[in-house]
Amino acid sequence: MCIVFFAYWTILEYSYGQTIGKKILNLKVTNIYGKSPDLKGIIISSFGKAFLLPIDVLLGWIFTNDKRQRIFSKLGDTLIIKIKNPEENKENIKYKRD
């Protein structure tokens, strides 16, 4: 089952920047510069979620940074951002901490 989740997250986040749940919640995956992440970063982040989520979250809480990234998100240089207006130009997305 982990492989199915890994494929789901990797394909949707790389192709669209969002999974179905992220789309509903107006969230998007970007790189640390607010641009589309590369495939390597998505694979690293998805691997952590699919196979090592409890460890990834626990270590993320302990070693968190100001961007609130999980460990595998840090390793993959990815961020989850909130899209304030989903219809706006998607190239001008910038990270802002809530």
Buried (B, 14 or more C-beta within 10 A) or exposed (E): EEEEBBEBBBEBBBEBBBBEEBBEEEBBBBBBEBEBBBEEBBBBBBBBBBBBBEEBBEBBEEEEEEEEBBBBBBBBBBBBBBBEEEEEEEEEBEBEEE
